[in-house]
Amino acid sequence: MGSRIHRLRLEKGYSLSELADKADVAKSYLSNVERNIQSNPSIQFIEKIADALQVSIHALLYGGLAETAEPALDGEWFRLVQEAMASGISKREFKEFLDYQKWRLDQKDN
């Protein structure tokens, strides 16, 4: 997986520092993953890197055609994302909101 992250990072034109900043991960840890020193990163790390590189988690784990397959947002989702960005909501805050909503749904099911 490290070599795929490295290749995708270079294809996007990101330095190691830029990708680490975009993904909100430690530069040293990212470097260790890319060099396969750390070969078992957490799912949270993988999600952050996939999001920053704008690829699927599947693409990071397995490579292949999934790397270029981006799901299309319909117009309403796109407007909602733009509105959230314009209102100043950070990615982290938005993710926390989604996690909370998932938790609430789980609580209703139990």
Secondary structure as the mmCIF struct_conf table of DSSP 4:
data_model
#
loop_
_struct_conf.conf_type_id
_struct_conf.id
_struct_conf.beg_label_comp_id
_struct_conf.beg_label_asym_id
_struct_conf.beg_label_seq_id
_struct_conf.end_label_comp_id
_struct_conf.end_label_asym_id
_struct_conf.end_label_seq_id
HELX_RH_AL_P HELX_RH_AL_P1 GLY A 2 LYS A 12
TURN_TY1_P TURN_TY1_P1 GLY A 13 GLY A 13
HELX_RH_AL_P HELX_RH_AL_P2 LEU A 16 ALA A 23
TURN_TY1_P TURN_TY1_P2 ASP A 24 ASP A 24
HELX_RH_AL_P HELX_RH_AL_P3 LYS A 27 GLU A 34
TURN_TY1_P TURN_TY1_P3 ARG A 35 ASN A 36
BEND BEND1 ILE A 37 GLN A 38
HELX_RH_AL_P HELX_RH_AL_P4 ILE A 43 LEU A 53
TURN_TY1_P TURN_TY1_P4 GLN A 54 GLN A 54
HELX_RH_AL_P HELX_RH_AL_P5 ILE A 57 TYR A 62
BEND BEND2 GLY A 64 GLY A 64
HELX_RH_3T_P HELX_RH_3T_P1 LEU A 65 GLU A 67
TURN_TY1_P TURN_TY1_P5 THR A 68 THR A 68
HELX_LH_PP_P HELX_LH_PP_P1 GLU A 70 ASP A 74
HELX_RH_AL_P HELX_RH_AL_P6 GLY A 75 ALA A 86
TURN_TY1_P TURN_TY1_P6 SER A 87 GLY A 88
HELX_RH_AL_P HELX_RH_AL_P7 LYS A 91 ASP A 109
#
